[in-house]
Each structure stands twice: as structure tokens, then as C-alpha cells.
Amino acid sequence: MKFSTVLSAGLLSTVASALPVSVLEEFYKRDLLTSTTAEDVTYFNGSTPVNTTNNTGVLYTYGNHLNSTNATDVETLPFSLNSTNLTTVEIVEVAEYVEAALFSLNDSSVVVTVAEESLASTGFFLGLSYPNKTVIVSENITKGLLVAKDEASAERGALIVDASGYIYDTVSYPNCPVGVVTASEKVVFYTTPSLVSILDPRTSVFYTNAFSVNISSAVENIATVPVISYSNTTFAALLNASVAQYKGVVVSAPNVSTLAEISIPTSLNGTKVVVAVEDAEYVDQALFKNSTDVVAAGNLGPEQARVLLTVALTAGFDSYSNLTTLFP
């Protein structure tokens, strides 16, 4: 989708001509900020300083809209989508608008509303894309704005806020909240600001020169990665069919103890299978040491694993050694 056609009218019309066609160049390897607040701050887009406003961009993909006609620090981005379960291509579109808000409108934060089914995938994709920005993915616009406007949200990367007000980093969702929006609309964090290692440009292979993908340019040919639940009564048939059809597959199990029951075909013909669990347990690569096509998801859940495998396959970062290095 080109910005010139989407943004020719409405709020972003004045900046449309300045927007890049492909806004996720290099899939964003950005320097971390040493300190930020929710007030006017200086971010860095490459090496060029950009002074932000105190505005928050709001992008709706699902749910009720906020009556914000009197809110001078909230900008609703022109985006037409109402979906309970966003596809990868739609998430890339969302990321393009987030990019426009952060770097063309110079908003200090962005809130994206999604349905519960899209929290994990959208949150993790935006977490990978904007490790040093305040991007909130929320089921509830009011709770999302409270978190976006709170100074303590800075230096945490993208955050997920569920309908109950629990706050998560984009890896810990949905098992381990890092904070909460209270009934009195107070934002409380349980931890000091930090980034999960896979989302930290200082430590993650994702942000090194070894890994590079222009996901916007590749969006028409983006890899399709299905998630197959071991709980499905036709699991074996689905897995065999998916291995024959796709370059990558995510197998989702309830917990680590059930992994011993799963039979993965010995002949995968180069298809990479990533195994994840739905609870908060860690999946160790040692469990699959006899296969060069099966990769443990580590501490990533099924949807986070799907997003990371999709991007890795699209980038051609798909060898066994690369994937075992990439997954935490």
C-alpha cells in the first residue's frame, strides 16, 4: 500500500509527500535512548535528531473510538480497518502508519487498538520494529492512552495493554504482566524500564548487520507461517500438510511436558518447524538436538514465534544455525 494513495486526504495530507514508500527500511536498527520522558524529547532517526511533540497518535483497527474532539494532544490517524484477527500484511500496514506518526508527525507516542486475538502478533511485530519508542497496543483506547502518556512507559519499547488493564512487554504477554492500569486510572509498573533481550538492539542478533529485511518491499511475497495446535484433533494431518506446503510452521503445545508426545516428521524437506508452548515455560533447543529443521521457540509464545519466523523467512535468514541464534 502506497502512502500517496492512502494519505492524500485527512490528517496526514500535509506530510504525505514527505513519507517514504517503504517505511520499514532495514527493519529498524535504532540506537537506544539513554533517557526519555513523555514531554518534549529528542529521538534519533538514523543520525538526524527529530524534536517530538507531546502528541499521541491513535490508530484504530478494532473496537470503540475515543471521543477526543476536545483533546489537543491526541491525533487520530486515518486508517480504515476493522478486524478481530490481523494478518501479517495488515500488521505491516499498521506499522507504516505508526512510522508516519513517530517520524513525520513527530508524535511522542502511538496507541494502536486491536482485538484480543491480535494483541500478541501486533505487539511483538511493533516491539521488533520500534525498540526505542513508546508504542502501545491495547484492547481499550482509554487504558492505552493512560499508559502512552505516563512517563514511566518510556524506555520499555512497545507495550501491550489488555482489556483488564494489565500491561505486558511484547514477549511476556499473556503470562506475566509488568504493570497495571488501576481502577482509579493510575498506571503502576512492577519493574524499572528495560527491554527483553531479543528486543534490545545492544544484544539481539535481530538488530545486527547479519539480519536485514525491507519488510514493506517484501510484503507481497511475505512468508506464510501457520500455527498448528497440538490440541487439534487432526494435528498430525495438519502438520504433514503444512510441512509439504509452507517454508515454516509453528507447532503450539499447551506446555513443555506435552512435547514428548508430539511426533514431528523426520523428513521436513527444508521446512523449518518452530515449537512453542502456550504457558510461560521455556522450550530448550536441546529437546530437538537430533533435528536440523526443528527449532525451539525459547521464551516466545506461539504468536510471537510465528511473527519472528515469518520475518526471518522473508529475510532469507532461514538456516538452522541462523534460526537457533535468533530465537531466544
C-alpha positions as CSV (number, residue, x, y, z in Angstrom):
1,M,0.0,0.0,0.0
2,K,1.4,3.4,-1.0
3,F,1.2,6.4,1.3
4,S,0.5,8.7,-1.7
5,T,-2.9,7.0,-2.2
6,V,-3.8,6.4,1.4
7,L,-2.9,9.7,2.9
8,S,-3.9,12.1,0.1
9,A,-6.8,13.3,2.3
10,G,-7.3,13.8,6.0
11,L,-5.0,14.4,8.9
12,L,-1.8,13.3,7.2
13,S,-2.3,15.0,3.9
14,T,0.2,17.8,4.7
15,V,3.0,15.3,5.3
16,A,2.2,12.7,2.6
17,S,4.7,13.9,0.1
18,A,7.5,13.5,2.7
19,L,6.7,9.9,3.6
20,P,8.8,7.1,2.3
21,V,7.1,4.4,0.2
22,S,8.9,1.8,2.2
23,V,9.0,2.9,5.8
24,L,10.5,-0.2,7.5
25,E,13.9,0.0,5.8
26,E,16.4,-2.2,7.4
27,F,13.6,-3.3,9.8
28,Y,14.8,-0.6,12.2
29,K,18.1,-1.0,13.8
30,R,17.9,2.1,16.1
31,D,20.2,3.3,18.8
32,L,18.6,3.1,22.3
33,L,17.8,6.4,24.0
34,T,19.7,6.9,27.3
35,S,16.8,8.8,28.8
36,T,13.3,9.9,27.8
37,T,10.2,11.4,29.3
38,A,6.7,11.9,28.0
39,E,7.4,15.6,27.5
40,D,9.3,17.1,24.5
41,V,12.3,14.9,23.9
42,T,14.8,14.3,21.2
43,Y,14.7,11.0,19.4
44,F,17.0,9.9,16.7
45,N,16.0,8.7,13.2
46,G,19.4,7.4,12.0
47,S,21.8,10.2,12.8
48,T,19.3,13.1,12.4
49,P,17.7,14.5,15.6
50,V,14.0,15.0,15.5
51,N,12.2,17.0,18.1
52,T,8.9,15.4,19.1
53,T,5.7,16.9,20.2
54,N,3.8,15.7,23.2
55,N,1.0,14.4,20.9
56,T,-0.1,10.8,20.9
57,G,-1.1,9.3,17.6
58,V,-4.1,6.9,17.7
59,L,-4.8,4.2,15.2
60,Y,-7.9,2.0,15.4
61,T,-8.0,-1.5,13.9
62,Y,-10.9,-2.7,16.1
63,G,-13.1,-1.5,19.0
64,N,-14.8,1.7,20.1
65,H,-13.3,5.0,19.1
66,L,-12.5,7.7,21.7
67,N,-14.5,10.9,21.7
68,S,-11.4,13.0,21.5
69,T,-12.7,16.1,19.7
70,N,-11.5,18.3,22.6
71,A,-8.2,16.5,23.2
72,T,-5.5,18.7,21.7
73,D,-2.7,16.2,22.3
74,V,-4.4,13.2,20.6
75,E,-4.3,12.7,16.8
76,T,-6.4,10.1,15.1
77,L,-4.6,8.6,12.2
78,P,-6.7,8.0,9.0
79,F,-6.8,4.2,8.8
80,S,-9.7,2.1,7.7
81,L,-9.7,-1.4,9.2
82,N,-12.0,-3.4,11.5
83,S,-10.6,-6.8,12.0
84,T,-10.5,-9.2,15.0
85,N,-7.5,-11.1,13.7
86,L,-5.0,-9.0,11.8
87,T,-3.0,-10.7,9.0
88,T,0.8,-10.1,8.7
89,V,0.2,-7.8,5.7
90,E,-2.3,-5.8,7.8
91,I,0.2,-5.6,10.7
92,V,2.8,-4.2,8.2
93,E,0.2,-1.6,7.1
94,V,-0.3,-0.7,10.8
95,A,3.4,-0.4,11.3
96,E,3.6,2.0,8.3
97,Y,1.1,4.4,10.0
98,V,3.0,4.1,13.3
99,E,6.1,5.1,11.4
100,A,4.4,8.1,9.9
101,A,3.1,9.2,13.3
102,L,6.5,8.9,15.0
103,F,8.8,10.4,12.3
104,S,6.6,12.6,10.1
105,L,4.1,13.9,12.6
106,N,6.8,13.7,15.4
107,D,4.3,12.3,17.9
108,S,5.9,11.2,21.1
109,S,3.8,8.0,21.4
110,V,1.3,6.0,19.4
111,V,-1.6,3.8,20.6
112,V,-2.9,1.1,18.3
113,T,-6.2,-0.5,19.3
114,V,-6.7,-4.2,18.3
115,A,-8.9,-7.1,19.3
116,E,-7.7,-9.6,21.8
117,E,-6.8,-12.1,19.0
118,S,-4.3,-9.6,17.6
119,L,-2.6,-8.4,20.7
120,A,0.3,-10.9,20.7
121,S,1.2,-10.7,17.0
122,T,0.7,-7.0,16.5
123,G,2.5,-6.1,19.8
124,F,5.5,-8.3,19.0
125,F,5.9,-7.0,15.4
126,L,5.8,-3.4,16.7
127,G,8.2,-4.3,19.5
128,L,10.7,-5.6,17.0
129,S,10.2,-2.5,14.8
130,Y,10.4,0.2,17.4
131,P,12.6,-0.9,20.4
132,N,13.2,2.7,21.5
133,K,9.7,4.2,21.0
134,T,6.6,4.4,23.1
135,V,4.1,2.3,21.1
136,I,1.1,0.9,23.0
137,V,-1.0,-1.9,21.6
138,S,-4.3,-2.0,23.5
139,E,-7.8,-3.6,23.6
140,N,-9.1,-0.4,25.3
141,I,-8.3,3.1,23.9
142,T,-8.7,4.8,27.3
143,K,-6.3,2.5,29.1
144,G,-3.9,2.6,26.1
145,L,-3.8,6.4,26.2
146,L,-3.2,6.4,30.0
147,V,-0.1,4.1,29.5
148,A,1.1,6.1,26.5
149,K,1.0,9.4,28.4
150,D,2.7,8.0,31.5
151,E,6.4,9.0,31.8
152,A,7.2,5.6,33.3
153,S,6.3,3.9,29.9
154,A,9.5,5.4,28.3
155,E,12.5,3.1,27.6
156,R,10.3,-0.1,27.6
157,G,9.7,-0.4,23.9
158,A,6.3,-1.4,22.7
159,L,3.8,-2.5,25.4
160,I,0.6,-4.5,25.3
161,V,-2.4,-3.5,27.5
162,D,-5.3,-6.0,27.7
163,A,-9.0,-5.2,28.4
164,S,-8.5,-5.6,32.2
165,G,-5.7,-3.0,32.2
166,Y,-2.8,-5.4,32.7
167,I,0.4,-4.2,31.0
168,Y,2.9,-6.5,29.3
169,D,6.1,-6.3,27.4
170,T,5.6,-7.8,24.0
171,V,7.3,-11.1,24.9
172,S,5.7,-11.7,28.3
173,Y,2.1,-11.4,27.1
174,P,-0.2,-13.1,28.1
175,N,1.5,-14.8,31.0
176,C,3.5,-12.2,33.1
177,P,2.3,-8.6,33.4
178,V,4.8,-5.9,34.1
179,G,2.3,-3.4,35.3
180,V,-1.4,-2.4,35.5
181,V,-3.8,0.4,35.0
182,T,-5.8,0.6,38.2
183,A,-9.5,1.2,38.7
184,S,-8.6,4.8,39.6
185,E,-6.8,5.2,36.2
186,K,-3.3,5.2,37.8
187,V,-0.5,3.5,35.8
188,V,1.6,1.2,38.0
189,F,4.7,-0.6,36.8
190,Y,6.2,-3.5,38.7
191,T,9.6,-3.2,37.2
192,T,12.1,-0.5,36.2
193,P,12.4,0.4,32.5
194,S,14.2,-2.3,30.5
195,L,14.0,-4.3,27.2
196,V,13.7,-8.0,26.8
197,S,17.0,-9.3,25.4
198,I,15.5,-10.2,21.9
199,L,14.1,-6.7,21.6
200,D,17.3,-5.0,22.8
201,P,19.4,-3.6,19.9
202,R,22.5,-3.8,22.1
203,T,22.3,-7.6,22.4
204,S,19.9,-9.2,19.9
205,V,21.1,-10.6,16.6
206,F,17.9,-9.2,15.1
207,Y,19.4,-5.7,15.1
208,T,22.9,-6.7,13.7
209,N,24.0,-6.3,10.1
210,A,23.6,-10.1,9.7
211,F,19.8,-9.6,9.8
212,S,18.3,-7.2,7.4
213,V,14.9,-7.1,5.6
214,N,12.8,-4.4,4.0
215,I,9.5,-5.9,5.1
216,S,7.4,-3.3,3.2
217,S,9.0,-4.0,-0.1
218,A,8.7,-7.8,0.5
219,V,5.1,-7.6,1.7
220,E,3.6,-9.0,-1.5
221,N,5.9,-12.1,-1.1
222,I,5.9,-12.3,2.7
223,A,6.2,-15.8,4.0
224,T,3.1,-17.6,5.3
225,V,3.6,-19.3,8.6
226,P,0.7,-21.3,10.0
227,V,0.4,-22.1,13.8
228,I,-0.8,-25.6,14.4
229,S,-2.1,-26.5,17.8
230,Y,-1.3,-29.9,19.3
231,S,-4.7,-29.8,20.9
232,N,-6.3,-30.0,17.5
233,T,-7.8,-33.5,16.9
234,T,-6.4,-33.5,13.3
235,F,-2.9,-32.2,14.4
236,A,-0.9,-34.9,12.6
237,A,-2.7,-34.4,9.3
238,L,-2.5,-30.7,9.6
239,L,1.3,-30.8,10.4
240,N,2.0,-33.1,7.5
241,A,0.0,-31.0,5.0
242,S,1.6,-27.7,6.3
243,V,5.2,-29.1,6.1
244,A,4.5,-30.0,2.4
245,Q,3.1,-26.6,1.6
246,Y,5.0,-23.9,3.7
247,K,8.6,-22.9,4.3
248,G,7.9,-22.5,8.0
249,V,5.4,-23.9,10.6
250,V,4.9,-23.1,14.3
251,V,3.7,-26.0,16.5
252,S,1.9,-24.9,19.6
253,A,1.7,-27.2,22.6
254,P,0.0,-26.5,26.0
255,N,3.2,-26.9,28.0
256,V,6.7,-28.5,27.9
257,S,5.6,-31.8,29.4
258,T,3.4,-32.5,26.3
259,L,6.3,-32.1,23.9
260,A,7.4,-35.6,24.3
261,E,4.1,-36.8,22.9
262,I,4.5,-34.8,19.7
263,S,5.6,-36.6,16.6
264,I,7.3,-34.4,14.0
265,P,8.0,-35.9,10.6
266,T,11.7,-36.9,10.2
267,S,11.7,-35.7,6.6
268,L,10.8,-32.0,6.5
269,N,12.3,-31.2,3.1
270,G,13.9,-28.0,4.5
271,T,10.7,-26.7,6.1
272,K,11.6,-25.1,9.4
273,V,9.3,-26.1,12.4
274,V,9.4,-23.9,15.5
275,V,8.0,-25.4,18.6
276,A,6.4,-23.1,21.2
277,V,4.2,-23.6,24.3
278,E,1.2,-21.6,25.4
279,D,2.2,-21.2,29.1
280,A,5.3,-19.4,30.4
281,E,7.7,-22.3,30.3
282,Y,11.0,-22.2,28.4
283,V,11.4,-24.5,25.4
284,D,15.0,-25.7,25.2
285,Q,16.7,-26.4,21.9
286,A,18.3,-29.5,23.5
287,L,14.9,-31.2,23.2
288,F,15.4,-31.2,19.4
289,K,19.1,-31.8,19.1
290,N,18.6,-34.7,16.6
291,S,16.9,-32.5,14.0
292,T,18.4,-29.7,11.9
293,D,14.9,-28.4,10.9
294,V,13.2,-28.1,14.3
295,V,13.9,-25.0,16.3
296,A,12.8,-24.3,19.9
297,A,10.9,-21.0,20.5
298,G,12.7,-20.4,23.8
299,N,10.6,-18.0,25.8
300,L,8.4,-16.9,22.9
301,G,4.8,-17.9,22.7
302,P,3.2,-19.3,19.6
303,E,2.1,-16.0,18.1
304,Q,5.4,-14.2,18.8
305,A,7.2,-17.2,17.3
306,R,5.1,-17.0,14.2
307,V,5.9,-13.3,13.7
308,L,9.7,-13.9,14.2
309,L,9.8,-16.9,11.9
310,T,7.7,-15.0,9.2
311,V,10.2,-12.1,9.2
312,A,13.2,-14.4,9.3
313,L,12.0,-16.5,6.3
314,T,11.1,-13.3,4.4
315,A,14.6,-12.0,5.0
316,G,16.2,-15.2,3.9
317,F,17.6,-15.6,7.4
318,D,16.4,-19.2,7.4
319,S,19.2,-21.6,8.0
320,Y,19.2,-23.8,11.1
321,S,22.2,-22.0,12.6
322,N,20.6,-18.6,12.0
323,L,17.3,-19.5,13.5
324,T,18.8,-21.1,16.6
325,T,20.8,-18.0,17.1
326,L,17.8,-15.7,16.6
327,F,15.3,-17.5,18.8
328,P,15.9,-16.7,22.5
